[in-house]
């Protein structure tokens, strides 16, 4: 379908000046209200002389706004009831501003003073209501409520109306239209294509409405994104009048564009999950970036089993060695043990960890005096998920004891002399996700073999080389004087 090129006219041109002109009477009338209230006091009485001119300017600009607003409404694309409400409120503003000017011109001071405060309050109410409905016509009736802070939303009882909240923890379980495509359309398109504002006669709040199309026909052709107006208009240059979203509004991102292309190419399905649909290599990369972060209280690095608190005596014994013991969360009794300030911690001190074997999940022994003799104790920590052995004197003898740590996910062996045999003894740790081997003593062949046995394991051998910047070699000299 070809894009239709609209021809301009004076009425359209003048009508589209409404958003520019409509703010003028608002400012003038607010100033008039303020001056009216101030002039009631004797010390500000001289301000009364400025009111006729200000009210005349307000009345004329309000009338001009009504005229341009009417011409703009002839373009169509607005919800009728909302448009009528906004129009009558705007006329009301123009009428009351004219009445206020005429009263001031007749110089009926005593009568006018009695009407000043009620008239000012009525003016503010009319302006606020007209502005609200005008904003709803342009941006949708939920434009303001969408931006409400959580506290205000709860106070006004709007918490239940929150939409587009991520309802999946794995991107493969996300429904393509309901969880991924619809939020993009809501953020980028609903402000112009909704029940209140029908730009081009098109609504996009549901697949049924999308398929129905607008004034110029269908906007969606199943399995043919390049032939669908819904997609084609997203590719137009910003200066093109038919580009969507229009100039001045945030454009869709490359990831969102690829997502919409994929959805249309699959036939614009509803109810289908990501894992049910075929994906290109590019789409896999896009989806990987959309994987939601795991909430802190659901991190798999923290077991969900309930355990009793660590005894104060056990903590005191470790803290006497300079070891820091902390709970990993406010709602859990699991703890982390950090020896960053306990460089003298050794193999004999490892026995102090056994009273914590049911609660210990994160252990940092980096830079301590422990050796391979520590592995038998480490194998008795069933809930251990993070183990840091950076820069300790281990070679990996007895490292197979870590196979008993069935929850182990993270292991840092950087700066150690661990052997190939020690590294390969980790093959039974099926839940292991990350191993760090920078400046360790293992050979590339052993690393490759472990990767084959544990294909999901990420092994970082370090040795990165960054380009040198000019600022890296700049030398600053202090100049005296």
C-alpha positions, 0 to 999 in steps of 0.5 A: 500500500502506498503512503498517502500524501496530504495536501496543506490548507490555510485551515489546517495550517492555522489549526495546527498553531493551536498547541502554540497559541493555547498557552498564551491565555493560560499565562495571561489569565493566571497573571490577571488572577494574581493581580486581582487578588493583590489589588484587594490590598491597599498597598497594591491598589495601583495594580488595578489599573493594569487589569483592563489591558491584561483581561482584554489580552486574555479574552482575545487570546482565549477566543483565538485559541478556541478558533484554532482548536476548532480548526485543528479538530477538523483534522479528525482522529480524536475521541468525540466525547473527550473532544467535546468536553475539551471544546466546551471548557475552552469556550467557557474560559473564553466566555468568562475572560470576556465577562471579566474584561467587560465588568472591569471596563464598566468600572462597577467596582463594588460589584466587581470586587464581590465577584473577584475571588469566585471568578478567579477560582472558577477561572483556575478550575476551568483552565485546569480542566481544559488543560487536563482534557487537552493533554488527554487528547494529545497523550491519552487519558492515562498520560499523567497517571503513568508517571505517578511515583509509587507512593502517590499511586498507592495513596490514590489507589491506582496500584492495581492499574499498573500494566506492562509489568514483567510477568516472566523470569526467563525470556523463553517463557515470555509471551511474544505479543502480550509480554514483549510487543504490546509494551513497545506499542504502549510506550511508543504508539498508544499516545496517538492511536488510542480510544481518545486519540484516533490518529488516522482512524487507527487504534493499536491497543489490541491485535484485533484493532491492529488488524482492523486498520485505519482510514487508509486500510490495513496496517498489518500483513501477516508474515510480511513486515516489509509490506506492513504499514505498521513496520514500514513507517517506523523506518522512515526518516525523522523529517518525513511526515508519515514517520512513526512515532512522529518527530519530537517523540522517542523513536523505537530502538533497534532492539524494539524494531527487530522485535516487531519485525520478528513478531509480524514475520511469525504471523503476529501471533498471540499467546505464543511464548518465545521458546515456541517460535523459531529465531534467527541469530540476530533475534537470539542476541536481542532476546538475550539482552531482554532477559530480566535480571534476577531479583536480589531476594531470588538470586540462586547464589542464596539457597532457599532452605531455612536454616538456624542462625549462627551462634554468637560464639562461632562468630566471635571465634572467627572475628578474633582472627580478623575474619568478617562474618555477615548475613547475606540478607535481612530475611535469611540466616545464611552468611558470608565469611570474608578474610580480606583483613585476615591474611594470617588465616591458615589451615588450622583456622579452617576448623573454625568454619565447621560450626557454620557449615549449614549457614556458610554460602559465600567464602573469601579466602583470597590472600590467606595462608591456606593450602591444599590441606583446606580442601577436606574442610571445604568439602564439608560445607554443603551450602557453599556457592561462592568460593574465592581462593585467589593468590593462595598456595594451592596446587589442587591436590585433594581438590576433588573434595569440592565435589561434595559442595553440590551448590557451588556456582562460583570459583576463583582460582586466579593467581594459584598454582592449581594443576590440570589434574586439580582443575579437571576434578571439577567435572562433577560440579554440574552446577558450577557456572563461573571459574576464574583462572587468570595467571593460574598454572593450568594449560589450555588443553585442560581448560578446553577439556573442562569446557567440553564436560561442562558446556554451560560453564564460563571459564575466564582465563584473563589476559585482556589487552586494552588499547593505550589511550593518550591520557595513559601516558600524560604526565602532569608537572606542577609549575611553581610561581 
